[in-house]
């Protein structure tokens, strides 16, 4: 991971967005795939699958999604041959402290996804406390239970109270995500609206608006 992010520093004309978290099961891969799909509307996009589970690679294996996907070992060759406007990186869970430094230094925006439950929020806090000063990061609440449950709003209030920068748009829980991954296609319907609404916040965090 460190070598990959160091290499990416040479490609200064790309927007590099990295997803990371200490805890697994917080929708890192789903978020990576959805954001890569969104960004591909604005220019060629590469999703780098650095997670040993290779879930993003499996999701994109049919080649029907509008972006390229490769493993971290394949990334340097892809980057040399391609002309990408955006790079999205899906990382393994539980990065070491030195990897956190590399992740922060090697991207334009670090996104920390978290479900609204206490264990995930606690892990999120550990990541935030590990970040070097000046890191451009945002917290993203994912797999949020639908109304009338208040889990998402309560988690949002906790993050804001602790001074964590957070995306206002919450990513709600839908079965559509499982279907999309199983069928190797993009997310459709109502769930996709969450991501469309989130896009302006992502661009703002990148300084593009």
KOLNURO-77361 format. One record per residue (C-alpha): residue number from 0; residue in one letter; x, y, z. Coordinates in steps of 0.001 Angstrom, whole numbers. Each point is the difference from the previous one (the first is absolute). Example, Ala and Ser with C-alpha at 12.3 -4.5 7.8 and 13.67 -1.06 7.14 Angstrom:
<pts>
    i  aa        X        Y        Z
    0   A    12300    -4500     7800
    1   S     1370     3440     -660
</pts>
This chain:
<pts>
    i  aa        X        Y        Z
    0   X        0        0        0
    1   X     2765     2475      865
    2   X     1771     -594    -3332
    3   X    -3275      486    -1881
    4   X     -787     3328     1647
    5   X     3564     1201     -447
    6   X     -212     -820    -3713
    7   X    -3296     1839     -331
    8   X     1636     3227     1118
    9   X     1607      192    -3456
   10   X    -3440      270    -1640
   11   X     -864     3497     1170
   12   X    -2749      648    -2550
   13   X    -2349    -2610     1449
   14   X    -2432      226     2889
   15   X      915    -2831     2381
   16   X    -2631    -1126     2503
   17   X      710    -2750     2522
   18   X    -2432    -1939     2171
   19   X     1289    -1443     3256
   20   X    -1211    -1124     3426
   21   X     1283    -2122     2851
   22   X    -3223    -2059       55
   23   X    -1208    -2249    -2786
   24   X    -3606     -242    -1148
   25   X     -557     3753     -229
   26   X     -595      118    -3767
   27   X     3479     1021    -1163
   28   X     -227    -2013    -3210
   29   X    -3594      976     -766
   30   X      881     3649      562
   31   X     3085     -297    -2209
   32   X    -1966    -1541    -2857
   33   X    -2816     2528      235
   34   X     2333     2987      152
   35   X     2085    -1294    -2903
   36   X    -3221     -339    -1993
   37   X     -970     3573      860
   38   X     3381     1484     -856
   39   X      165    -1815    -3322
   40   X    -2656     2426    -1242
   41   X     2627     2761      248
   42   X     3010    -1828    -1433
   43   X     1836    -3338     -243
   44   X      112    -1615     3436
   45   X     2084    -2816     1463
   46   X    -1004    -2014     3061
   47   X     2997    -1619     1692
   48   X     -984    -3074     2009
   49   X     2529     -278     2828
   50   X    -2195    -2154     2222
   51   X     1217    -3634      166
   52   X    -3629    -1146     -262
   53   X      -97     1506    -3531
   54   X    -3699      785      376
   55   X      201     2954    -2388
   56   X     1715    -2190    -2585
   57   X    -2781    -2568      288
   58   X    -2674     2691     -318
   59   X     1560     1369    -3189
   60   X     1090    -3290    -1566
   61   X    -2530      123    -2860
   62   X     1308     3351    -1187
   63   X    -3411     1659     -134
   64   X      774     2845     2413
   65   X     1167     3348    -1437
   66   X     3473       16     1561
   67   X     3150    -2097       -2
   68   X      875    -2211     2965
   69   X     3329    -1585      886
   70   X     1947    -1325     2976
   71   X     2678     2080     1702
   72   X     2744    -2016    -1687
   73   X    -1521      717    -3415
   74   X     -550     3698      702
   75   X     3407     1430    -1070
   76   X     -296    -1519    -3481
   77   X    -3627     1139     -319
   78   X      915     3526     1043
   79   X     2871      193    -2473
   80   X    -2162    -1148    -2903
   81   X    -3228     1774      905
   82   X     -983     3631      297
   83   X    -2154       98     3107
   84   X    -1711     3020     1484
   85   X     -933    -1812     3217
   86   X     1387    -2832     2082
   87   X    -1990    -1695     2767
   88   X     1781    -2391     2376
   89   X    -1690    -2725     2053
   90   X     2359     -983     2840
   91   X      159    -2942     2411
   92   X    -1525      371     3440
   93   X     2202      766     3005
   94   X     2932     1870    -1571
   95   X     3108      379     2135
   96   X     1044     3410     1324
   97   X     2702      482    -2648
   98   X    -2544     -963    -2675
   99   X    -2400     2662     1293
  100   X     2725     2592     -561
  101   X      561    -1276    -3529
  102   X    -3725      -67     -772
  103   X     -426     3574     1191
  104   X     3059     1307    -1854
  105   X     -799    -1843    -3228
  106   X    -3517     1243     -698
  107   X    -1966     3192     -498
  108   X    -2925    -1165     2133
  109   X     -184    -2753     2595
  110   X    -3523    -1343      572
  111   X     -712    -1903     3208
  112   X    -3231    -2005     -324
  113   X    -1776    -1183     3125
  114   X    -3258    -1638      907
  115   X    -1870     1841     2769
  116   X      512    -2665     2674
  117   X     2260      719     3018
  118   X     2750    -2503     -907
  119   X      446     1432    -3491
  120   X      -50     3569     1304
  121   X     2625     -919     2586
  122   X     2230    -1427    -2755
  123   X     -594     3142    -2024
  124   X     1195     2107     2920
  125   X     3201    -2059      177
  126   X      699      694    -3666
  127   X     -607     3727      414
  128   X     2362      170     2971
  129   X     2649    -1754    -2108
  130   X     -130     2499    -2853
  131   X     2831     2496     -441
  132   X     -835     3671      432
  133   X    -1400     1644    -3094
  134   X    -1510    -3157    -1506
  135   X    -2920      747    -2316
  136   X    -2560    -2556     1114
  137   X    -3743     -463      382
  138   X    -2090    -2556     1899
  139   X    -2772    -1761    -1898
  140   X    -2896    -1731     1756
  141   X     -967    -3197    -1841
  142   X    -2535    -2834      304
  143   X    -2242     2398     1897
  144   X    -3349    -1555     1049
  145   X    -3019     1634    -1629
  146   X    -2417     2313     1791
  147   X    -1556       76     2509
  148   X     3192    -1360     1575
  149   X     2265     2799     1218
  150   X     3354    -1836      -84
  151   X     1426     2116    -2786
  152   X    -1020     3332     1463
  153   X     1298     -966     3436
  154   X     3340    -1138    -1469
  155   X      227     3218    -2020
  156   X     -564     2062     3147
  157   X     2756    -1946     1787
  158   X     2507      572    -2808
  159   X     -772     3714     -185
  160   X      211      328     3780
  161   X     3502    -1496     -136
  162   X     1038     2406    -2724
  163   X      330    -2568    -2792
  164   X     -624     1298    -3540
  165   X    -2873    -2047    -1386
  166   X    -1984     -212    -3216
  167   X    -3541     1178      603
  168   X    -1431    -2632    -2316
  169   X     -423    -3392     1644
  170   X      142    -3214    -2042
  171   X    -3070    -1994      914
  172   X     -326    -3777      176
  173   X    -1624    -1691    -3012
  174   X      -41    -3544    -1417
  175   X      796     1538    -3392
  176   X     3695      129      929
  177   X      148    -3777      437
  178   X    -1827     -544    -3286
  179   X     2268     2395    -1882
  180   X     3154    -1693     1287
  181   X    -1362    -3459     -766
  182   X     -950     1025    -3533
  183   X     3235     1964     -576
  184   X    -1824     3209     -920
  185   X     -417     3552     1207
  186   X    -2406      866     2793
  187   X    -3419     1130    -1223
  188   X    -3164     1638     1257
  189   X     -541     1761     3304
  190   X     3361    -1053     1565
  191   X     1823     1723    -2852
  192   X    -1580     3312      969
  193   X     2036        5     3204
  194   X     3191     -115    -2048
  195   X    -1160     2606    -2481
  196   X     -746     2311     2920
  197   X     3381     -765     1565
  198   X     1981      895    -3127
  199   X      -91     3764      524
  200   X     1316     -465     3540
  201   X     2867    -2149    -1281
  202   X      934     2574    -2628
  203   X     -151     2750     2582
  204   X     2290    -1995     2299
  205   X     2422     -364    -2923
  206   X     -111     3738     -554
  207   X    -1682     -310    -3393
  208   X    -2939     2200      917
</pts>
